[in-house]
Amino acid sequence: MFTRNIGMKLVSIVIALIVWLSIINVSDPKVTRTISDIPIEKRNEDLVNVENKTYVSDSPNTVTIRIYGNRSEIQNIVAGDFTAYVDFSEMSSVNAVPVHVVPKNDKLKDTVEITKQSVTMYTGKIEETKENRINIFIRISGVPDDYYARSYNPSSESLTLSGSSKIIGSIDHFVANIDLQGSTKSVTGVEVPLTAEDRNNKPVDLTGIRLPQSSILVNVEVLPVQDIKIVLDTTNVKAASGWAIDYDNIEYTTSMPLAGAPEVLSKIEQIVIPYTVYDQIGSLETSVSLLRYLPDGVYVASESDQISIKIPLERKQEKSFSVRTATVSVRNLDEMFKYTFDNDTVEFNVYDLSRRLTEITEVDLGLYIDLSEVHKAGDYSVPLHSTLQVADESLAEDEILVQVHVAVRDDENNPGGNDSRD
């Protein structure tokens, strides 16, 4: 039975085997796949992190592999099915460590072949370890219009880091990013991951850095915003001698968006900023912080809390006047006295901005003398005053005096006589 037509039978077996292999190859062929982002574990790292030393690698922290096998075996394989690691007990004299990639499942070891891996050697250098305390900032996004969000009482305000002096030195701050996604509700106790950033707010790779914690708990208060009027009090702004302030053209920030509880904001009509400067020469351009003038529970809802101030000053010009003493009024002279001026005119200068001087007339001056200190007849030199402030300041600066003769009235029906005035 077995030997009859043996040649034909052998050919049939060969044909059947070929057909079977063909069917297998068509239905479940051998294929190649790439698996990316397999994290590289570090083992026995304590062997190099001794005596204030740390290993800093310039190699990637993940590895990509290419695998080969039957499609049915490898089509569902993911990065988590493999372990990639370096063992620092295998480190060479040039600080290179082999990168091993092995399947986690023993079955994969028999059915899958790793034909290529992107990183075969983990390279780097040993550096001095540095310790530094770095501040944490809360960055809030997604705040709805007309609302202001502020963080308060985070679980940590700074972190103490230990690791590569180069990496530690490149970290300017940590940031906890929280997105409110347009919500107007305050939140408490939200756990937010930390990101290290440099001075340009660019992320810093923390490979080789030992973090005491990777996140913090954040509280965020969301408050409505209202524009509040700002008033600049320039009472104590004084120009130096020979200079005048152009009050009509003072410029400053006239309103500021402030945030707070509605019942607090409703009580604020305006914020008064008192500004003081003495003996100012030339125009003044500066800014002051609004924070010190805010009530408790009120916050500035803009990027800057500064109030800009521009106070123009110009050198004073002068305008000369020659005024008849007959137009000068006398105040506070006792009724028992009469007076006469020794001179018919008085001359003086008024110092102010040129554009304002052109508007001042003799009528505007309101000149007068005050004789309240006169208690007996005689000749007196008394200061000349003006009801116009700038003119009165000019008269005082130049010490303009008026000569007046005071006498006792001699006729009750003719008080002062023809040459006197009340």
C-alpha positions in Angstrom: 0.0 0.0 0.0 2.8 2.4 0.9 5.2 1.4 -1.8 2.8 1.3 -4.7 3.2 4.5 -6.9 5.7 5.8 -4.3 6.8 8.6 -6.6 3.3 9.9 -7.1 2.7 9.8 -3.4 5.9 11.8 -2.6 4.9 14.4 -5.2 1.5 14.7 -3.6 2.9 15.2 -0.2 5.3 17.9 -1.5 2.4 19.6 -3.3 0.2 19.5 -0.2 3.0 21.1 1.9 3.5 23.8 -0.7 -0.2 24.5 -0.8 -0.4 24.6 3.1 2.5 27.0 3.3 1.0 29.2 0.6 -2.3 29.3 2.5 -0.6 30.1 5.7 1.5 32.8 4.1 -1.6 34.4 2.5 -3.8 34.3 5.6 -1.1 35.1 8.2 1.9 36.5 6.5 5.2 37.7 8.2 5.1 41.4 8.6 7.3 44.2 10.2 6.0 46.8 12.6 7.5 49.9 14.4 6.8 50.4 18.1 7.6 53.9 19.4 8.0 55.7 22.7 9.1 52.9 24.9 10.3 54.6 28.1 13.9 53.7 29.2 14.1 52.6 32.9 17.2 53.3 34.9 18.4 50.6 37.2 21.2 50.7 39.8 21.4 54.5 39.3 22.7 54.9 42.9 26.0 53.4 41.7 26.8 56.7 40.0 24.8 59.2 42.1 27.3 59.2 45.0 29.4 61.9 46.6 27.4 64.8 45.1 27.6 63.3 41.6 24.8 62.7 39.2 24.7 61.0 35.7 23.4 63.4 33.0 22.5 61.7 29.7 22.5 63.2 26.3 20.5 60.3 24.9 16.7 60.1 24.4 14.6 58.8 27.3 12.5 56.6 25.0 13.4 54.0 22.4 11.8 53.0 19.1 12.0 49.3 17.9 11.2 47.4 14.8 9.7 43.9 15.2 9.1 41.0 12.8 6.6 38.2 13.1 3.3 36.8 12.0 0.7 39.5 11.5 -1.7 37.7 13.9 1.0 37.8 16.5 2.2 41.4 16.3 -0.8 43.4 15.0 -2.0 44.3 18.5 1.4 44.8 20.2 1.9 48.2 21.9 4.8 49.9 23.6 3.6 48.7 27.0 4.3 45.1 26.0 8.1 45.8 26.1 10.5 46.9 28.8 13.5 49.1 27.9 16.2 49.6 30.6 19.7 50.6 31.3 21.7 49.0 34.1 24.4 51.3 35.5 26.3 48.3 36.8 27.1 47.7 33.1 28.5 51.3 32.5 31.7 51.5 30.6 34.7 53.6 31.3 33.4 56.2 28.8 30.1 56.4 30.7 28.1 54.5 28.1 25.4 52.0 29.2 23.8 49.3 26.9 20.0 49.8 26.3 18.1 46.5 26.6 14.6 46.0 25.1 12.8 42.8 26.1 9.2 41.6 25.8 7.3 41.5 29.0 5.4 38.3 27.9 7.4 35.1 27.5 5.2 34.1 24.5 6.4 37.2 22.6 10.0 36.1 23.1 9.3 33.0 21.0 7.0 34.6 18.3 8.4 38.2 17.8 11.9 39.2 16.7 13.3 42.6 17.5 15.2 43.5 14.3 16.2 47.1 15.1 16.2 49.6 17.9 16.8 53.4 17.7 19.0 53.6 20.8 21.5 50.9 21.6 23.8 52.8 24.0 22.8 55.3 26.6 25.5 58.0 26.8 26.2 60.9 29.1 28.5 62.3 31.7 28.9 62.5 35.4 28.4 66.1 36.8 28.4 67.8 40.2 25.1 67.8 41.9 23.5 71.2 42.6 20.7 72.0 45.0 18.5 75.0 44.5 15.1 76.3 45.7 12.8 77.4 42.9 9.6 79.3 43.0 6.3 78.0 41.8 3.9 80.3 39.8 0.2 79.6 39.1 -0.8 80.3 35.5 -4.6 80.6 35.0 -6.2 80.5 31.5 -9.8 80.2 30.3 -11.0 83.1 32.5 -14.4 84.4 31.1 -14.8 88.0 30.0 -15.5 90.6 32.8 -14.1 88.2 35.4 -10.8 88.0 37.2 -9.2 84.8 38.6 -6.5 84.7 41.3 -4.8 81.8 43.0 -4.3 81.7 46.8 -2.8 79.4 49.3 -1.2 76.8 47.0 0.0 73.7 48.8 3.6 74.6 47.8 5.2 77.9 46.8 8.6 76.6 45.9 10.5 73.3 45.4 14.0 72.4 46.4 15.7 70.5 43.5 18.8 68.3 43.5 20.5 67.2 40.3 22.7 68.3 37.4 24.1 71.8 38.0 23.6 72.6 34.3 19.9 71.6 34.3 19.2 73.2 37.7 20.8 76.4 36.5 18.6 76.5 33.5 15.4 76.4 35.5 14.0 79.8 36.3 10.6 78.7 37.8 8.0 76.1 38.0 4.5 76.7 36.7 1.2 75.1 37.5 -1.2 75.6 34.5 -4.9 75.6 35.3 -7.6 76.1 32.6 -11.0 77.4 33.9 -12.6 76.7 30.5 -14.9 79.7 30.9 -16.3 78.8 34.3 -17.2 81.6 36.7 -17.1 79.3 39.7 -14.2 79.3 42.2 -12.3 76.0 42.7 -10.4 74.6 45.6 -8.0 71.8 46.1 -7.3 71.1 42.4 -4.2 69.0 41.8 -2.2 70.6 39.0 1.0 69.1 37.5 4.2 71.2 37.6 6.3 72.2 34.5 9.8 73.6 34.8 10.5 76.6 32.6 13.5 78.8 31.8 13.6 82.6 31.8 11.8 82.7 28.4 9.0 80.5 29.7 10.2 77.6 27.6 9.9 74.0 29.1 13.0 72.5 30.6 13.8 68.8 30.3 14.1 67.5 33.9 15.9 64.3 33.0 18.3 63.5 35.8 16.6 65.8 38.3 15.1 64.4 41.5 11.7 66.1 42.0 10.3 66.1 45.6 6.8 66.3 44.0 5.3 66.5 40.5 2.1 68.5 41.3 0.6 70.9 43.8 -2.9 71.7 45.1 -4.3 75.0 43.8 -7.2 77.2 44.9 -8.6 79.7 42.5 -11.1 82.5 43.3 -13.1 83.9 40.4 -14.4 87.5 40.9 -16.4 89.9 38.7 -14.6 93.0 37.2 -15.7 96.6 37.2 -14.0 99.8 35.8 -13.4 102.2 38.7 -12.7 105.9 38.3 -9.2 107.0 39.4 -8.6 110.6 40.7 -5.1 112.0 41.0 -4.7 114.5 43.9 -2.1 117.0 42.9 -2.4 119.2 46.0 1.1 118.4 47.0 2.7 118.7 43.6 5.0 121.8 43.8 7.1 123.2 41.0 10.6 124.6 41.6 11.2 128.3 41.6 10.8 129.7 38.1 8.6 126.8 36.9 4.9 126.5 36.6 2.6 123.4 36.4 0.2 123.2 33.4 -2.7 121.8 35.4 -5.0 121.9 32.3 -2.9 119.3 30.5 -2.1 116.8 33.3 -2.6 113.3 32.0 -3.0 110.1 34.1 -4.8 106.8 34.0 -8.4 107.8 34.7 -9.9 104.3 35.3 -8.7 100.8 36.2 -10.5 97.4 36.0 -10.9 96.2 39.6 -12.1 92.8 40.8 -13.9 91.9 44.0 -17.1 90.6 45.5 -20.1 92.5 44.1 -21.0 93.9 47.6 -17.5 95.3 47.9 -17.2 96.9 44.5 -20.6 98.5 44.8 -19.2 100.7 47.7 -16.3 102.1 45.6 -17.1 105.2 43.6 -13.5 106.2 43.0 -9.9 105.6 44.1 -8.0 108.8 45.1 -4.2 108.7 44.4 -2.4 111.4 46.4 0.8 112.3 44.6 3.6 114.4 46.2 6.6 116.0 44.7 8.4 119.2 45.7 10.7 121.5 43.7 10.1 119.8 40.4 12.1 121.1 37.5 10.9 120.2 34.0 7.9 118.0 33.0 7.3 114.9 35.1 6.5 111.5 33.7 6.2 108.6 36.1 3.9 105.9 37.5 2.7 104.7 40.9 1.3 101.4 42.0 -2.5 101.3 42.7 -2.1 98.4 45.1 -1.5 100.4 48.3 -4.7 102.4 47.8 -7.1 99.4 47.3 -9.5 98.2 50.0 -9.2 94.7 51.4 -10.6 92.1 49.0 -10.2 94.3 45.9 -7.6 93.4 43.2 -6.3 94.9 40.0 -7.7 93.0 37.1 -5.1 94.0 34.5 -1.6 93.0 33.6 -0.2 96.1 35.3 -1.1 97.8 38.6 0.7 101.0 37.6 -1.1 104.4 37.2 0.8 106.4 34.6 1.2 110.1 35.4 2.3 113.0 33.1 2.6 116.5 34.6 3.7 119.1 32.2 5.9 122.0 33.6 7.2 125.0 31.8 9.5 127.8 32.7 7.5 130.8 33.9 7.2 133.9 31.8 6.5 137.3 33.2 4.0 140.0 32.5 4.4 143.5 33.8 1.6 145.6 35.3 1.4 149.2 36.4 -1.8 149.6 38.4 -3.3 152.8 39.9 -3.4 152.6 43.7 -6.9 154.0 43.5 -8.0 150.5 42.3 -6.4 148.8 45.3 -9.0 147.9 48.0 -8.2 148.2 51.7 -9.4 145.5 54.1 -9.8 145.3 57.8 -8.9 149.0 58.7 -10.5 150.1 61.9 -13.3 152.7 61.4 -11.5 155.3 63.5 -8.8 155.6 60.8 -8.6 156.9 57.3 -5.8 156.3 54.8 -4.0 157.7 51.8 -1.5 156.0 49.4 1.9 157.7 49.0 2.1 156.7 45.3 -0.4 156.9 42.5 0.7 153.7 40.9 2.3 150.4 41.9 4.3 148.3 39.5 4.9 144.5 39.6 5.3 141.4 37.5 3.1 138.3 37.4 4.9 135.0 36.6 3.0 132.1 35.0 2.7 130.1 31.8 2.8 132.3 28.7 -0.6 131.2 27.5 -2.2 132.0 30.8 -0.5 135.4 31.2 -2.1 136.6 28.0 -5.5 136.0 29.6 -4.8 138.0 32.8 -6.1 141.6 32.9 -5.9 144.2 35.6 -9.6 143.5 36.5 -8.7 139.9 37.2 -6.0 140.8 39.7 -8.4 141.9 42.5 -5.6 143.8 44.3 -5.9 144.6 48.0 -4.0 145.4 51.2 -4.8 144.1 54.7 -4.5 146.7 57.5 -5.8 144.5 60.3 -2.5 145.0 62.1 -2.7 148.8 62.1 -3.8 150.1 65.5 -2.5 153.7 65.4 -1.8 156.5 62.9 1.4 156.5 61.0 3.2 155.5 57.8 3.2 151.8 56.8 4.7 149.6 54.1 2.3 146.7 53.7 2.3 143.7 51.3 0.2 143.9 48.2 -2.1 141.0 47.6 -4.2 139.6 44.8 -7.3 137.5 44.8 -5.8 135.7 41.8 -3.6 132.9 43.2 -0.8 133.1 40.6 -0.6 136.8 40.9 -0.6 136.7 44.7 2.3 134.2 44.6 4.2 136.5 42.3 3.6 139.5 44.6 4.9 137.5 47.5 7.9 136.2 45.6 9.0 139.7 44.7 7.9 141.2 48.1 5.9 144.0 46.5 5.0 146.6 49.2 2.6 149.5 49.1 3.3 152.8 51.1 0.2 153.9 52.9 -0.4 156.8 55.4 -2.9 156.1 58.2 -4.5 159.0 60.1 -7.3 159.4 62.7 -10.6 160.5 61.2 -11.3 164.2 62.0 -14.8 164.5 60.6 -17.4 161.9 61.2 -19.5 163.3 58.3 -16.5 163.3 56.0 -14.6 160.0 56.9 -11.2 160.2 55.4 -11.6 163.6 53.7 -11.0 164.2 50.0 -7.7 162.4 49.9 -8.8 159.2 51.8 -10.8 156.1 51.2 -12.5 153.5 53.4 
